[in-house]
Amino acid sequence: MSDDPHNGWRDDYLFAWSCALNVNLYDDDPGPRQMVVGGPGEQRTVDRRQRLIDAYARDVLVHVDAELDRLATVVAEVKRKHAERAARDAP
């Protein structure tokens, strides 16, 4: 990842990682599992976890200024870390 043109890729990755952690943190909060979203005339009920995922995914897009190369760098790092962990945890 050292040849990445965006020098702040670690910041982008850590922001996305913290958003993912927050989904799990807030999903465990007590309360109704369903939420009503939308404005008048277009309200619908959604699962709380799906709403959290949507909100944090939007936060990540805003954080990376919706730049595809920055988002792709975050995804590549997530995949790399996942493969690294899977190899380490393999029997």
N, C-alpha and C positions, 0 to 999 in steps of 0.2 A: 504494500500500500504506500510505500515511500515515494513512488513516482506519481502519486495522485496530485493533480493540479490544484485541488482545493486543500489548502494547508489546514483548515479547521475540521477535517473529517472526523477527528477524535471527538471534538465538541459535538458534532452532528450525531455521531454514534452514541455518545453518552446521553444526549438529550432523548434520542429515540428509546434507548434502554430504560431511562427513568420513566418515560411515558408507559412503556410496557409494564414496568413494576407497579406503577400507579393503577393500571387497570386491575391487576390482581388485588392490590391493597383496597381500593374502593369497592370492588365487586363483592368483597366479604362484609361490607357494612350491613347492619340490620336494616330491615325495611322491605318494602314491596319489591318483587323481582321484575315487575312490569312498570314501564313509565309511559306517560302520555306525552307525545311530542308534536310539534307543528303548530301552526297558527290557526285562527278561527276558520272553520270550514275545511281544514285539511289535517285535522288531528288524527293521530293513529297511536296505537299502543305498540311499544317495542320492548324487547328484553333489555334489562338494565346493562348487562355485560356488553351487548351489541352497541348500545348508546355510548358507553365508555370507550369502546374500541374506536367508534366513529369520531368521537371528540378528540381523543389523543392522536389518532391518525391525521386529523386536520391540523392539530398543533405541530406535528412533525413536518407536514407540508409547509406550513407557515414558517417554521424555523429554518428550513432549507431554501426558503424563497421559491418553492416549487421548481427548483432546478433539478432536472432529471439526473444530471451527472452526480450531484451531491447525494441524491436519494439512492442512486445505484451504488455509490460507494458505501453507504450505510448498509444496504442489503448485502453487498459482497462481504462486508466485515461480519455481519450477523451469520451468514452462511459459513464463513471461515471458522468463527468461534464455535458454532454448533458442531461442525465436523471435528474440530479439535477436541471438544468435550466428548463427543460420541466415541472417538478413537481412544480416549483416555479411560472412559467408563466401560469399554467393551471387555467381555470376559476373556 
